Amino acid sequence: MNDNMTINETVEKKKPIISVKKLHKSFGKLDVLNGINIDIHKGDVVAVIGPSGCGKSTFLRCLNLLEMPSAGEILLNDEYLFKNERVYLKREMKALLALKKSHQFNEEAEEKYQNLKTQYEDLRKAEKQIEKIAAKNVNLLRQKIGMVFQQFNLFPHLTVLKNITLAPVKLKKIPQEEANAKAMELLKKVGLEDKANAYPSTLSGGQKQRIAIVRALAMEPDVMLFDEPTSALDPEMVGEVLKVMTELAQNGMTMVVVTHEMGFAKEVANRVIFISEGVIREENAPEEFFENPKDERLQDFLAKVL
């Protein structure tokens, strides 16, 4: 460690930007996420891989509450985006009540049930307070998380420049002239400054995705989330998008990338996680992850995709 680094700087460096604990998500009776735990630190490039339907995209969308989690907690820069632990207690209480109906409800079970009931009520009050604070902060916190989707999601009726400057002007109250200058600077970095006045319908898929990345960057986020950003592109356009993402990573942007691009995961990410059946089954540095996988399902998955 650098002798000049203060204790506060050391602590700050170790504190995660995003902290996820016991994250669950269900759609009706279908459990998609079954207890995700992960800390993401400044400068991390986390590649998320796994079979179709394993919960990768749902996990990513839960990070900025595009999907509302069913249970668990998510913190961004040490502030709650979401917290709900009551669901775990509710399940235990439900199991105990089932015992009661089957006449196996003894004194010990009754005492446990009453304790759970008290804990549940205490949690309910605490989480209600967190919900009030989170409701006030959620839009401000979301501004710190950029999102890039599979299908670009550009506004078709707005020019490229308007697509990029809309959020900074409306949400951050940045003057239009200043937002335009920043947008042009970002467009130049991705080689698309000549497309500022074009409409999305005139662009190729690769160009649209680079514009989508620029649009997210214009909000100056702390973290960038990418949901399979190359999956909708023609093969010859994949490289131009991955090049932009690689440059972002090299410049220190914190990134979480759901991807099928194993080359990107190997060469650019510093952490790779494998999700299967809604849980993280393996996490490691790329070299160890790909060369010496421990989990049998990961071994099987890599044998099919590499």
Secondary structure, 3 states (H helix, E strand, C coil): CCCCCCHHHHHHHHCCCEEEEEEEEEECCEEEEEEEEEEECCCCEEEEECCCCCCHHHHHHHHCCCCCCCEEEEEECCEEEEEECHHHHHHHHHHHHHHHHCCCCCHHHHHHHHHHHHHHHHHHHHHHHHHHHHHHHHHHHHCCEEEECCCCCCCCCCCHHHHHHHHHHHHCCCCHHHHHHHHHHHHHHCCCHHHCCCCHHHCCHHHHHHHHHHHHHCCCCCEEEEECCCCCCCHHHHHHHHHHHHHHHHCCCEEEEECCCHHHHHHCCCEEEEEECCEEEEEECHHHHHHCCCCHHHHHHHHHHC
